[in-house]
Each structure stands twice: as structure tokens, then as C-alpha cells.
Amino acid sequence: MLTGSCLCGAVKFEVEGELKPPDACHCTQCRKTSGHYWVSTEVPRKALKIDGEFNVAWFRSSEKAQRGFCSTCGASLFWDPIEQDSISVAMGAFEAPTGTRIEKHIFVADKGDYYEIKDGLPQNPR
């Protein structure tokens, strides 16, 4: 069982099972939501338990997804693809150790011009 929370602790969560290797998303929406790029792991909905779910505010960021954040401290926590069996959870919100490493970078065509990606991991333009 892995645990995590927002900055203020109003939202806590548990994930049952091992985490999939996360990806780092450099799309414009993720950069604007997180302030840099967004690193998350996809988990089955049934494996995620949220304590303080009433403190999660949801923003419908596109036709495909909504983003969940703590309504108290503003921490970005979830990327939720509408009507799918999984949800993505922010890696930075987990308590360490997570037992995983970033697998790839996605949407690198949209990355900010102020940094380079030099870790040798696969980079997908979209």
C-alpha cells in the first residue's frame, strides 16, 4: 500500500499494488497546471482510495479529462480521463519511497523553452 497527500493534508490517498512507471508530460496544460512539467502514474480506479474527497475540486480541462486539486492548498493531485477505468496520480504527492522511476517523456513538442531534457529516456513529441 502506497500513501500520499496534498501539501496541507486535507486530501490523503492510498494506492493498492505496485505503481506503473510514471511518465513526464510536457504539454501546455500540464505545464500551466503544475508550474513545470507533470509526472504521474496511472492506477486502476479501484486501487485508489481518497480520504477527504470532498476537498478535491475538479476542473474539466478538455473534452477528454478533468484535473483534481486540493481546494484548500491548491496542490495538483489527479488527472482523470473521463469514463476510463484508470486515473493518474501525481508522483510528487506520494510519500517516498515509491519504488519506481520515470519511463518516458510525452508531449515534448510543447515543452518550455527554458529547459532541456537530457536524461536519455524516450521522448515522444505528442
DSSP file (Angstrom, degrees, kcal/mol; ACC not computed):
  #  RESIDUE AA STRUCTURE BP1 BP2  ACC     N-H-->O    O-->H-N    N-H-->O    O-->H-N    TCO  KAPPA ALPHA  PHI   PSI    X-CA   Y-CA   Z-CA
    1    1 A M              0   0    0      0, 0.0     2,-0.4     0, 0.0    15,-0.2   0.000 360.0 360.0 360.0 125.8    0.0    0.0    0.0
    2    2 A L  E     -A   15   0A   0     13,-2.7    13,-2.9    15,-0.2     2,-0.3  -0.865 360.0-161.1-106.9 144.5    1.4    3.4   -1.0
    3    3 A T  E     +A   14   0A   0     -2,-0.4    92,-3.0    11,-0.2     2,-0.3  -0.816  15.3 159.3-123.2 162.1    0.1    6.6    0.5
    4    4 A G  E     -AB  13  94A   0      9,-1.9     9,-2.5    90,-0.3     2,-0.3  -0.968  10.6-169.6-165.7 177.1    0.2   10.3   -0.3
    5    5 A S  E     -A   12   0A   0     88,-2.2     7,-0.2    -2,-0.3     2,-0.1  -0.976  30.4 -92.1-163.4 171.7   -1.4   13.6    0.3
    6    6 A C        -     0   0    0      5,-2.1     3,-0.1    -2,-0.3     7,-0.1  -0.247  56.1 -90.0 -79.7-179.3   -1.7   17.2   -0.8
    7    7 A L  S    S+     0   0    0      1,-0.2    -1,-0.1     2,-0.1    67,-0.0   0.879 125.9  37.8 -63.6 -41.0    0.5   19.9    0.9
    8    8 A C  S    S-     0   0    0      3,-0.0    -1,-0.2    67,-0.0     0, 0.0   0.617 106.9-120.0 -91.1 -12.5   -1.9   20.7    3.7
    9    9 A G  S    S+     0   0    0      2,-0.2    -2,-0.1    -3,-0.1     3,-0.1   0.492  78.4 121.5  88.5   3.2   -3.2   17.2    4.3
   10   10 A A  S    S+     0   0    0      1,-0.2     2,-0.5    45,-0.1    45,-0.2   0.785  77.6  44.7 -69.3 -25.8   -6.8   17.9    3.6
   11   11 A V  S    S+     0   0    0     44,-0.1    -5,-2.1    43,-0.1     2,-0.3  -0.982  71.6 171.8-120.5 123.1   -6.7   15.2    0.8
   12   12 A K  E     -AC   5  51A   0     39,-2.9    39,-3.4    -2,-0.5     2,-0.3  -0.921   7.5-173.1-124.5 153.4   -5.0   11.9    1.5
   13   13 A F  E     -AC   4  50A   0     -9,-2.5    -9,-1.9    -2,-0.3     2,-0.4  -0.975  15.4-153.4-146.2 160.3   -4.9    8.8   -0.6
   14   14 A E  E     -AC   3  49A   0     35,-2.3    35,-2.6    -2,-0.3     2,-0.5  -0.988   7.0-159.6-130.8 141.2   -3.9    5.2   -0.7
   15   15 A V  E     -AC   2  48A   0    -13,-2.9   -13,-2.7    -2,-0.4     2,-0.5  -0.990  12.4-145.5-122.7 125.7   -3.0    3.1   -3.8
   16   16 A E        +     0   0    0     31,-2.4     2,-0.1    -2,-0.5    -2,-0.0  -0.768  63.1  13.9 -91.1 130.6   -3.1   -0.6   -3.5
   17   17 A G  S    S-     0   0    0     -2,-0.5   -15,-0.2    26,-0.1     2,-0.1  -0.299 101.2 -41.4 100.1 174.9   -0.5   -2.5   -5.5
   18   18 A E        -     0   0    0     -2,-0.1     2,-0.3     1,-0.1    81,-0.1  -0.429  60.8-114.0 -76.1 151.3    2.7   -1.6   -7.3
   19   19 A L        -     0   0    0     79,-0.4    24,-0.1    -2,-0.1    -1,-0.1  -0.630  22.0-122.6 -85.7 143.3    2.9    1.6   -9.3
   20   20 A K        -     0   0    0     22,-0.5    -1,-0.1    -2,-0.3    80,-0.0  -0.481  47.7 -84.5 -70.7 153.2    3.4    1.6  -13.1
   21   21 A P        -     0   0    0      0, 0.0    21,-0.2     0, 0.0    81,-0.2  -0.444  55.2-125.7 -59.1 130.3    6.4    3.5  -14.3
   22   22 A P        -     0   0    0      0, 0.0    81,-3.4     0, 0.0    82,-0.7  -0.280  15.7-141.2 -76.0 162.9    5.4    7.2  -14.5
   23   23 A D  E     -De  40 104B   0     17,-1.8    17,-1.8    79,-0.2     2,-0.6  -0.880  11.5-128.7-118.6 159.1    5.7    9.4  -17.5
   24   24 A A  E     -De  39 105B   0     80,-2.5    82,-2.9    -2,-0.3     2,-0.5  -0.934  22.4-155.6-108.1 115.8    6.6   13.1  -17.6
   25   25 A C  E     -De  38 106B   0     13,-3.5    13,-2.1    -2,-0.6    82,-0.2  -0.816  16.4-179.7 -99.4 126.9    4.1   15.2  -19.6
   26   26 A H        +     0   0    0     80,-2.6    81,-0.1    -2,-0.5    -1,-0.1   0.155  35.4 133.5-108.8  16.1    5.4   18.4  -21.1
   27   27 A C     >  -     0   0    0     79,-0.1     4,-2.4    11,-0.1     5,-0.2  -0.202  70.0-108.7 -65.6 161.8    2.1   19.5  -22.7
   28   28 A T  H  > S+     0   0    0      1,-0.2     4,-2.5     2,-0.2     5,-0.2   0.892 117.2  51.9 -60.1 -42.8    0.9   23.1  -22.3
   29   29 A Q  H  > S+     0   0    0      1,-0.2     4,-2.3     2,-0.2    -1,-0.2   0.933 111.3  46.4 -62.2 -45.5   -1.9   22.2  -19.9
   30   30 A C  H  > S+     0   0    0      1,-0.2     4,-2.6     2,-0.2     6,-0.4   0.900 112.6  50.6 -65.0 -39.4    0.3   20.1  -17.6
   31   31 A R  H  X S+     0   0    0     -4,-2.4     4,-2.3     1,-0.2    -1,-0.2   0.919 113.1  45.4 -64.0 -42.1    2.9   22.9  -17.5
   32   32 A K  H  < S+     0   0    0     -4,-2.5    -2,-0.2    -5,-0.2    -1,-0.2   0.848 115.7  47.2 -70.7 -32.7    0.3   25.5  -16.7
   33   33 A T  H  < S+     0   0    0     -4,-2.3    -2,-0.2    -5,-0.2    -1,-0.2   0.897 125.3  27.9 -72.8 -41.3   -1.3   23.3  -14.0
   34   34 A S  H  < S-     0   0    0     -4,-2.6    -2,-0.2     2,-0.2    -3,-0.2   0.683 100.8-120.1 -97.6 -20.0    1.9   22.2  -12.3
   35   35 A G  S  < S+     0   0    0     -4,-2.3    -4,-0.1     1,-0.4    -3,-0.1   0.365  95.6  16.8  92.6  -5.5    4.2   25.1  -13.0
   36   36 A H  S    S-     0   0    0     -6,-0.4    -1,-0.4    -5,-0.1     2,-0.3  -0.356 121.4 -33.4-155.6-119.8    6.7   23.0  -14.8
   37   37 A Y        -     0   0    0     -3,-0.2     2,-0.5    -2,-0.1   -11,-0.2  -0.873  58.6-120.1-116.3 160.7    6.0   19.5  -16.2
   38   38 A W  E     -D   25   0B   0    -13,-2.1   -13,-3.5    -2,-0.3     2,-0.5  -0.833  20.4-168.3-105.0 124.8    3.7   16.9  -14.7
   39   39 A V  E     +D   24   0B   0     -2,-0.5    52,-2.6   -15,-0.2    53,-0.5  -0.961  23.9 152.9-113.5 123.0    4.9   13.5  -13.6
   40   40 A S  E     -DF  23  90B   0    -17,-1.8   -17,-1.8    -2,-0.5     2,-0.4  -0.946  34.9-136.1-145.5 163.6    2.2   10.9  -12.8
   41   41 A T  E     - F   0  89B   0     48,-2.0    48,-2.7    -2,-0.3     2,-0.5  -0.951  23.9-124.6-121.8 145.0    1.4    7.3  -12.7
   42   42 A E  E     + F   0  88B   0     -2,-0.4   -22,-0.5    46,-0.2    46,-0.2  -0.755  32.3 179.2 -91.0 129.5   -1.7    5.6  -14.0
   43   43 A V  E     - F   0  87B   0     44,-2.8    44,-2.4    -2,-0.5     2,-0.1  -0.952  36.0-100.0-128.4 149.1   -3.6    3.5  -11.4
   44   44 A P  E >>  - F   0  86B   0      0, 0.0     3,-1.8     0, 0.0     4,-0.5  -0.449  32.8-125.7 -62.7 139.4   -6.8    1.5  -11.7
   45   45 A R  G >4 S+     0   0    0     40,-2.6     3,-1.4     1,-0.3    41,-0.1   0.876 110.9  57.7 -54.0 -39.4   -9.7    3.4  -10.1
   46   46 A K  G 34 S+     0   0    0     39,-0.4    -1,-0.3     1,-0.3    40,-0.1   0.682 101.8  56.0 -68.7 -16.1  -10.5    0.5   -7.9
   47   47 A A  G <4 S+     0   0    0     -3,-1.8   -31,-2.4   -32,-0.1     2,-0.5   0.541  94.1  82.9 -90.1  -8.2   -6.9    0.6   -6.5
   48   48 A L  E <<  -C   15   0A   0     -3,-1.4     2,-0.5    -4,-0.5   -33,-0.2  -0.860  53.9-176.4-104.3 125.1   -7.2    4.3   -5.4
   49   49 A K  E     -C   14   0A   0    -35,-2.6   -35,-2.3    -2,-0.5     2,-0.5  -0.986  10.1-159.4-118.3 125.0   -8.9    5.3   -2.1
   50   50 A I  E >   -C   13   0A   0     -2,-0.5     2,-0.5   -37,-0.2     3,-0.5  -0.913   4.1-162.7-109.4 124.7   -9.2    9.0   -1.4
   51   51 A D  E 3  S+C   12   0A   0    -39,-3.4   -39,-2.9    -2,-0.5    -2,-0.0  -0.924  84.1  23.6-102.5 124.3   -9.7   10.3    2.1
   52   52 A G  T >  S+     0   0    0     -2,-0.5     3,-2.7   -41,-0.2    -1,-0.2   0.734  72.9 158.0  90.2  27.2  -11.1   13.9    2.1
   53   53 A E  G X   +     0   0    0     -3,-0.5     3,-1.8     1,-0.3    -2,-0.1   0.778  66.6  67.9 -56.9 -27.9  -12.5   13.5   -1.3
   54   54 A F  G 3  S+     0   0    0      1,-0.3    -1,-0.3     3,-0.0   -43,-0.1   0.670  95.0  58.6 -66.4 -15.0  -14.9   16.4   -0.5
   55   55 A N  G <  S+     0   0    0     -3,-2.7    16,-3.4   -45,-0.2     2,-0.6   0.424  83.9  99.1 -91.4  -0.7  -11.8   18.6   -0.5
   56   56 A V  E <   -G   70   0B   0     -3,-1.8     2,-0.4    14,-0.2    14,-0.2  -0.787  59.2-161.1 -89.4 122.5  -10.9   17.7   -4.1
   57   57 A A  E     -G   69   0B   0     12,-3.2    12,-2.4    -2,-0.6     2,-0.4  -0.832   9.3-145.6 -98.8 141.5  -12.0   20.3   -6.6
   58   58 A W  E     -G   68   0B   0     -2,-0.4     2,-0.5    10,-0.2    10,-0.2  -0.909  11.5-167.8-114.6 135.5  -12.3   19.2  -10.3
   59   59 A F  E     -G   67   0B   0      8,-2.5     8,-2.8    -2,-0.4     2,-1.2  -0.983  20.8-137.7-121.3 120.3  -11.6   21.3  -13.3
   60   60 A R  E     +G   66   0B   0     -2,-0.5     6,-0.2     6,-0.3     3,-0.1  -0.652  28.4 175.3 -78.2  99.1  -12.7   20.0  -16.7
   61   61 A S        -     0   0    0     -2,-1.2     2,-0.3     4,-0.6     5,-0.2   0.614  60.5  -8.7 -86.7 -13.8   -9.6   20.9  -18.7
   62   62 A S  S    S-     0   0    0      3,-1.6    -1,-0.1    -3,-0.1     3,-0.0  -0.952  79.1 -87.7-163.7 179.0  -10.6   19.3  -22.0
   63   63 A E  S    S+     0   0    0     -2,-0.3     3,-0.1     1,-0.2    -1,-0.0   0.771 126.1  44.9 -66.5 -24.4  -13.3   17.0  -23.6
   64   64 A K  S    S+     0   0    0      1,-0.1    18,-2.5    17,-0.1     2,-0.3   0.721 117.2  19.0 -93.2 -24.4  -11.1   14.1  -22.6
   65   65 A A  E     - H   0  81B   0     16,-0.3    -3,-1.6    18,-0.0    -4,-0.6  -0.952  47.9-150.3-150.2 160.2  -10.1   14.8  -19.0
   66   66 A Q  E     -GH  60  80B   0     14,-2.2    14,-3.4    -2,-0.3     2,-0.4  -0.927  21.8-136.4-126.6 157.6  -10.6   16.7  -15.7
   67   67 A R  E     -GH  59  79B   0     -8,-2.8    -8,-2.5    -2,-0.3     2,-0.4  -0.943  11.6-149.3-118.7 135.6   -7.9   17.6  -13.2
   68   68 A G  E     +GH  58  78B   0     10,-2.2     9,-2.6    -2,-0.4    10,-2.1  -0.880  21.9 165.6-108.8 134.2   -8.3   17.2   -9.5
   69   69 A F  E     -GH  57  76B   0    -12,-2.4   -12,-3.2    -2,-0.4     2,-0.3  -0.956  44.5 -89.4-141.4 159.3   -6.7   19.5   -6.9
   70   70 A C  E  >  -G   56   0B   0      5,-2.2     4,-1.5    -2,-0.3   -14,-0.2  -0.537  27.7-149.8 -70.5 128.2   -7.0   20.3   -3.2
   71   71 A S  T  4 S+     0   0    0    -16,-3.4    -1,-0.2    -2,-0.3   -15,-0.1   0.624  93.7  47.4 -75.0 -11.8   -9.5   23.1   -2.7
   72   72 A T  T  4 S+     0   0    0    -17,-0.3    -1,-0.1     3,-0.1   -16,-0.0   0.909 129.5  13.3 -92.2 -55.3   -7.6   24.2    0.4
   73   73 A C  T  4 S-     0   0    0      2,-0.1    -2,-0.2     0, 0.0    -3,-0.0   0.588  93.8-124.5-102.1 -11.5   -3.9   24.4   -0.6
   74   74 A G     <  +     0   0    0     -4,-1.5    -3,-0.1     1,-0.2     2,-0.1   0.493  48.2 162.9  85.1   3.4   -4.3   24.1   -4.4
   75   75 A A        -     0   0    0     -6,-0.1    -5,-2.2     1,-0.1     2,-0.5  -0.348  40.2-126.0 -61.2 130.6   -2.0   21.1   -4.8
   76   76 A S  E     +H   69   0B   0     -7,-0.2    -7,-0.2     1,-0.2    -1,-0.1  -0.679  44.6 155.8 -77.3 124.9   -2.4   19.3   -8.2
   77   77 A L  E     +     0   0B   0     -9,-2.6    13,-2.7    -2,-0.5     2,-0.4   0.734  46.6  33.8-121.6 -38.8   -3.2   15.6   -7.5
   78   78 A F  E     -HI  68  89B   0    -10,-2.1   -10,-2.2    11,-0.2     2,-0.5  -0.943  41.1-162.5-134.9 146.4   -5.1   13.9  -10.2
   79   79 A W  E     -HI  67  88B   0      9,-2.2     9,-2.8    -2,-0.4   -12,-0.2  -0.984  25.5-166.3-121.4 115.7   -5.5   13.7  -14.0
   80   80 A D  E     -H   66   0B   0    -14,-3.4   -14,-2.2    -2,-0.5     2,-0.5  -0.876  13.1-150.3-115.1 103.6   -8.8   11.9  -14.7
   81   81 A P  E >   -H   65   0B   0      0, 0.0     3,-1.2     0, 0.0   -16,-0.3  -0.607  38.0-107.6 -71.3 124.0   -9.6   10.7  -18.2
   82   82 A I  T 3  S-     0   0    0    -18,-2.5     3,-0.1    -2,-0.5     5,-0.0  -0.236  91.9  -1.9 -58.7 131.9  -13.4   10.8  -18.5
   83   83 A E  T 3  S+     0   0    0      1,-0.2     2,-0.3     2,-0.0    -1,-0.2   0.816  99.7 126.0  57.9  38.9  -15.1    7.4  -18.4
   84   84 A Q    <   -     0   0    0     -3,-1.2    -1,-0.2     2,-0.2   -39,-0.0  -0.811  68.4-121.3-118.1 164.4  -11.9    5.3  -18.2
   85   85 A D  S    S+     0   0    0     -2,-0.3   -40,-2.6    -3,-0.1   -39,-0.4   0.417  90.3  56.4 -85.9   1.8  -11.0    2.6  -15.7
   86   86 A S  E     -F   44   0B   0    -42,-0.3     2,-0.3    -5,-0.2    -2,-0.2  -0.867  59.1-161.6-131.8 165.3   -7.9    4.4  -14.6
   87   87 A I  E     -F   43   0B   0    -44,-2.4   -44,-2.8    -2,-0.3     2,-0.4  -0.988  22.3-123.3-143.4 145.5   -6.8    7.7  -13.1
   88   88 A S  E     -FI  42  79B   0     -9,-2.8    -9,-2.2    -2,-0.3     2,-0.4  -0.767  21.9-158.4 -96.4 138.9   -3.4    9.3  -13.0
   89   89 A V  E     -FI  41  78B   0    -48,-2.7   -48,-2.0    -2,-0.4   -11,-0.2  -0.941  26.2-107.3-118.6 135.6   -1.9   10.4   -9.7
   90   90 A A  E >   -F   40   0B   0    -13,-2.7     3,-1.2    -2,-0.4     4,-0.4  -0.401  19.4-146.6 -62.8 127.2    0.8   13.0   -9.2
   91   91 A M  G >  S+     0   0    0    -52,-2.6     3,-1.3     1,-0.2    -1,-0.2   0.847  96.2  62.6 -64.0 -34.5    4.2   11.4   -8.3
   92   92 A G  G 3  S+     0   0    0    -53,-0.5    -1,-0.2     1,-0.3   -52,-0.1   0.660  96.0  60.2 -66.9 -15.2    5.1   14.3   -6.1
   93   93 A A  G <  S+     0   0    0     -3,-1.2   -88,-2.2   -16,-0.1    -1,-0.3   0.606  85.7  96.8 -88.6 -12.4    2.2   13.7   -3.8
   94   94 A F  B <  S-B    4   0A   0     -3,-1.3     2,-0.3    -4,-0.4   -90,-0.3  -0.460  79.5-117.6 -75.8 148.2    3.3   10.2   -2.8
   95   95 A E        -     0   0    0    -92,-3.0   -92,-0.2    -2,-0.1    -2,-0.1  -0.674  57.0 -75.1 -76.1 139.3    5.2    9.5    0.3
   96   96 A A  S    S+     0   0    0     -2,-0.3     2,-0.1     2,-0.1    -1,-0.1  -0.468 104.3  51.1 -79.6 155.3    8.7    8.1   -0.5
   97   97 A P        +     0   0    0      0, 0.0    -2,-0.1     0, 0.0    -1,-0.0   0.590  53.2 168.0 -85.2 151.0    9.8    5.6   -1.5
   98   98 A T        -     0   0    0      2,-0.2   -79,-0.4    -4,-0.1     3,-0.1   0.663  39.1-134.7 -97.2 -20.3    7.6    4.9   -4.5
   99   99 A G  S    S+     0   0    0      1,-0.3     2,-0.3   -81,-0.1    -3,-0.0   0.737  70.1  90.0  74.1  22.8    9.8    2.1   -5.9
  100  100 A T        -     0   0    0    -82,-0.0     2,-0.3   -80,-0.0    -1,-0.3  -0.915  56.3-150.4-143.7 169.9    9.6    3.4   -9.5
  101  101 A R        -     0   0    0     -2,-0.3     2,-0.0    -3,-0.1     0, 0.0  -0.958  40.9 -81.3-139.1 155.5   11.3    5.7  -11.9
  102  102 A I        -     0   0    0     -2,-0.3   -79,-0.2   -81,-0.2     3,-0.1  -0.345  37.1-168.6 -58.0 134.3   10.2    7.9  -14.9
  103  103 A E        -     0   0    0    -81,-3.4     2,-0.3     1,-0.3   -80,-0.2   0.810  59.0 -15.5 -95.0 -38.0    9.8    5.7  -18.0
  104  104 A K  E     -e   23   0B   0    -82,-0.7   -80,-2.5    17,-0.2     2,-0.4  -0.978  55.9-114.7-161.2 166.6    9.4    8.3  -20.7
  105  105 A H  E     -ej  24 123B   0     17,-2.7    19,-2.9    -2,-0.3     2,-0.3  -0.926  31.8-165.6-109.7 136.7    8.6   12.0  -21.6
  106  106 A I  E     +e   25   0B   0    -82,-2.9   -80,-2.6    -2,-0.4   -79,-0.1  -0.884  63.1  19.3-124.4 158.1    5.5   12.8  -23.6
  107  107 A F    >   +     0   0    0     17,-0.5     3,-1.6    -2,-0.3    19,-0.2   0.849  68.0 155.7  55.3  39.2    4.3   15.9  -25.5
  108  108 A V  G >   +     0   0    0     16,-2.1     3,-1.2     1,-0.3    18,-0.1   0.700  60.7  73.3 -69.5 -17.2    7.9   17.2  -25.7
  109  109 A A  G 3  S+     0   0    0     16,-1.6    -1,-0.3    15,-0.3    17,-0.1   0.753 101.5  45.0 -64.2 -21.6    7.0   19.2  -28.8
  110  110 A D  G <  S+     0   0    0     -3,-1.6    -1,-0.2    15,-0.3    -2,-0.2   0.362  86.6 130.0-100.8   3.4    5.1   21.5  -26.3
  111  111 A K    <   -     0   0    0     -3,-1.2   -83,-0.1    -4,-0.1   -84,-0.1  -0.088  66.7 -92.3 -60.8 158.6    7.9   21.7  -23.6
  112  112 A G    >   -     0   0    0      1,-0.1     3,-0.7   -85,-0.1    -1,-0.1  -0.299  24.4-130.4 -66.3 154.4    9.0   25.0  -22.2
  113  113 A D  T 3  S+     0   0    0      1,-0.2    -1,-0.1    -3,-0.1    -2,-0.1   0.468  96.5  75.5 -84.7  -1.1   12.0   26.7  -23.9
  114  114 A Y  T 3  S+     0   0    0      2,-0.0     2,-0.3     0, 0.0    -1,-0.2   0.379  96.3  41.3 -94.6   3.1   13.7   27.3  -20.6
  115  115 A Y    <   -     0   0    0     -3,-0.7     2,-0.3     2,-0.0    -4,-0.0  -0.978  64.3-140.7-147.1 160.8   14.9   23.7  -20.0
  116  116 A E        -     0   0    0     -2,-0.3     2,-0.7    -5,-0.0    -3,-0.0  -0.878  17.2-132.6-117.2 151.9   16.4   20.7  -21.8
  117  117 A I        +     0   0    0     -2,-0.3     3,-0.1     1,-0.1   -12,-0.0  -0.918  40.1 153.3-105.1 109.6   15.6   17.0  -21.4
  118  118 A K        +     0   0    0     -2,-0.7    -1,-0.1     1,-0.1    -2,-0.0   0.008  34.6 105.7-128.4  28.6   18.9   15.2  -21.1
  119  119 A D  S    S-     0   0    0      2,-0.1    -1,-0.1     3,-0.0    -2,-0.0   0.499  84.6-120.2 -90.7  -2.0   18.2   12.1  -19.1
  120  120 A G        +     0   0    0      1,-0.3     3,-0.1    -3,-0.1    -2,-0.0   0.454  67.0 135.3  81.6  -0.2   18.4    9.7  -22.0
  121  121 A L        -     0   0    0      1,-0.1    -1,-0.3   -17,-0.0   -17,-0.2  -0.427  67.7 -81.2 -78.0 156.9   14.8    8.5  -21.6
  122  122 A P        -     0   0    0      0, 0.0   -17,-2.7     0, 0.0     2,-0.5  -0.261  43.3-153.5 -57.0 143.2   12.5    8.1  -24.7
  123  123 A Q  B     -j  105   0B   0    -19,-0.2   -17,-0.2    -3,-0.1     3,-0.1  -0.975   5.6-163.6-125.3 117.1   10.9   11.4  -25.8
  124  124 A N        -     0   0    0    -19,-2.9   -16,-2.1    -2,-0.5   -17,-0.5  -0.877  15.6-145.7-101.0 126.7    7.5   11.3  -27.6
  125  125 A P              0   0    0      0, 0.0   -16,-1.6     0, 0.0   -15,-0.3   0.858 360.0 360.0 -58.4 -35.8    6.6   14.5  -29.5
  126  126 A R              0   0    0    -19,-0.2   -20,-0.1   -18,-0.1   -99,-0.0   0.346 360.0 360.0-123.0 360.0    2.9   14.0  -28.7
